[in-house]
Amino acid sequence: MQPIPIRTTVIGSYPFPGWLEFGSQNLNQFGKADIEEMIDDAVSIAIKDQVDAGLDVITDGEQTRLDFNLSFYGFIKGLKPNHEETRKFGPPAHDQRGKHSIIEELTAPNGLGAVEEYNRLARLAPEGPTLKASIPGPYTLSGRMIPDGKIYKDRLDVAEALLPFVHDEIVALVNAGCQEITVDEPSMSCYAYKQDTKRFVDIFNRTIAGAVGKTRLSSHLCFGNYKGRAVGYRKLYPMLPDFLDFNVDEIHVEMANREFDEIELLAAFAEKMDVGVGVVDVKSYYIETVEDVKERVKACLKYVPAEKLAIAPDCGLSQTARWAAKKKLAAMCQAAVEMR
């Protein structure tokens, strides 16, 4: 059970400062020392914004990840960028995200980089907030990889190949002293309506097996957020009852963007684990007031007891402008204080 009632947390990502966006597009103009300084500065800013908001749990804002999945692809051998498969023009959507062809057996000889991110966060963060690392699960991580049809016949084959990489990274995070780890599996929630949910649960539980009971584990389930666009079938009911068997301390679900549709289904999750509920909408530029969030928390408390309820943005904040993210987090945290 979580340490405090109505705990305030985040999923993982936080918006880049404008200068980091520019710098990441012009890395050839920077030396190694310049880049390290830039990364430290960006993480320090993300930490400050989260601490200023009053969050109980903070992350590094994923400031070293240029994309939720694709940044990890740089650590995986056996991939080749495939620009032919990517739509270039028109309204932004998930088919404009980068794709990679698999050209040989996948390996990750140096891990996935999440431990280095956590160590940086631990070095720069003040005492007080719980420090959390986030890492995509193997099924979500496989999403931009094109199976070769020989070594890997389909996406589930690719996910199985990636599973030990993610498992070992999670164990390494535990060994580094990480107190809380979120394994993001939005692809599982997006496609629960048409895929084998029992297979999803089996993949997930094998992925985290080495860390169960050794750190606080959670999973984030949403319906996609690329440039504010969802991609999946936005319903919780296809996940039930199988996803109740996720071997985690907390499950996080997207609610605000769905106008709290299916809120009554939170009760089923609360019987098995703590429940993190998205109470601010990262896809909208309406800035929730403290009273807005308090009303949403009250609605959640009908189905989840306060000691098991965490509140958060619906998804990571990387696709939301920083000025809006700061205001949304501040309102959320103040509402939690007043509700307690």
DAPEJO-V678318 format. One record per backbone hydrogen bond with DSSP energy under -1.0 kcal/mol. CO is the residue of the C=O (numbers start at 1). NH is the residue of the N-H. E is the energy in kcal/mol with one decimal. If there is no record, write none. Layout:
CO_NH_E + CO_NH_E
This chain:
7_311_-3.1 + 8_57_-1.4 + 13_317_-2.2 + 17_21_-1.7 + 18_22_-2.0 + 19_23_-2.7 + 20_24_-2.8 + 23_26_-1.4 + 26_29_-2.0 + 27_30_-1.9 + 31_35_-2.3 + 32_36_-2.3 + 33_37_-2.1 + 34_38_-2.4 + 35_39_-2.5 + 36_40_-2.5 + 37_41_-2.4 + 38_42_-2.3 + 39_43_-2.7 + 40_44_-2.4 + 41_45_-2.0 + 42_46_-2.3 + 43_47_-2.7 + 44_48_-2.4 + 45_49_-2.6 + 46_50_-2.0 + 47_51_-2.9 + 48_52_-3.1 + 49_53_-1.6 + 50_55_-1.8 + 56_130_-2.7 + 58_132_-2.7 + 61_14_-2.0 + 62_65_-1.5 + 67_71_-1.3 + 69_72_-1.9 + 72_75_-2.0 + 73_76_-1.2 + 77_107_-1.5 + 78_103_-2.5 + 78_104_-1.1 + 80_101_-3.0 + 83_86_-1.0 + 93_96_-2.1 + 94_97_-1.5 + 95_87_-2.0 + 99_82_-3.1 + 100_146_-3.1 + 101_80_-2.2 + 107_77_-2.8 + 108_111_-1.7 + 113_117_-1.6 + 114_118_-2.4 + 115_119_-2.8 + 116_120_-1.9 + 117_121_-2.2 + 118_122_-2.9 + 119_123_-1.7 + 120_124_-2.0 + 121_125_-2.4 + 130_58_-2.7 + 133_182_-2.7 + 135_184_-2.0 + 137_141_-2.8 + 138_142_-1.3 + 140_143_-1.8 + 142_145_-2.0 + 144_100_-2.9 + 146_102_-1.7 + 152_149_-2.3 + 154_158_-1.8 + 155_159_-2.7 + 156_160_-2.2 + 157_161_-1.7 + 158_162_-2.0 + 159_163_-1.7 + 162_166_-1.9 + 163_167_-2.8 + 164_168_-2.4 + 165_169_-1.8 + 166_170_-2.4 + 167_171_-2.3 + 168_172_-2.3 + 169_173_-2.1 + 170_174_-2.2 + 171_175_-2.4 + 172_176_-1.4 + 173_178_-2.4 + 174_177_-1.7 + 179_216_-2.1 + 180_133_-2.3 + 181_218_-2.2 + 182_135_-2.5 + 184_137_-3.3 + 185_189_-1.2 + 186_190_-2.7 + 187_191_-1.8 + 190_233_-1.4 + 191_194_-1.6 + 191_195_-1.3 + 195_197_-1.0 + 196_200_-1.9 + 197_201_-2.3 + 198_202_-2.2 + 199_203_-2.5 + 200_204_-2.8 + 201_205_-2.8 + 202_206_-2.0 + 203_207_-1.7 + 204_208_-1.6 + 208_211_-2.4 + 211_214_-2.4 + 216_181_-2.8 + 217_249_-2.4 + 217_250_-1.5 + 218_183_-2.8 + 219_252_-2.8 + 220_185_-2.0 + 221_254_-1.0 + 223_231_-3.4 + 223_232_-1.8 + 226_229_-1.2 + 229_226_-1.9 + 233_235_-2.2 + 236_239_-2.3 + 237_240_-1.1 + 239_243_-3.1 + 241_244_-1.7 + 242_245_-2.3 + 243_246_-1.6 + 246_248_-1.9 + 249_274_-2.6 + 250_219_-1.6 + 251_276_-3.4 + 252_221_-2.8 + 253_278_-2.3 + 255_260_-2.5 + 256_259_-1.8 + 258_261_-1.6 + 260_263_-1.4 + 262_265_-2.1 + 263_266_-1.9 + 264_267_-1.1 + 265_269_-1.1 + 266_270_-2.6 + 267_271_-1.1 + 269_272_-1.6 + 269_273_-2.1 + 274_251_-2.1 + 275_310_-2.7 + 276_253_-2.5 + 277_312_-2.0 + 278_256_-1.3 + 280_314_-2.2 + 289_293_-2.2 + 290_294_-2.4 + 291_295_-2.2 + 292_296_-1.8 + 293_297_-2.6 + 294_298_-2.4 + 295_299_-1.8 + 296_300_-2.0 + 297_301_-2.3 + 300_303_-2.2 + 300_304_-2.2 + 305_308_-2.3 + 306_6_-2.2 + 308_275_-2.9 + 309_7_-1.4 + 310_277_-2.7 + 311_9_-2.4 + 312_279_-2.7 + 317_320_-2.0 + 321_325_-2.5 + 322_326_-2.5 + 323_327_-1.4 + 324_328_-2.6 + 325_329_-2.5 + 326_330_-2.1 + 327_331_-2.2 + 328_332_-2.2 + 329_333_-2.6 + 330_334_-2.3 + 331_335_-2.2 + 332_336_-1.9 + 333_337_-2.1 + 334_338_-2.3 + 335_339_-2.5 + 336_340_-2.3
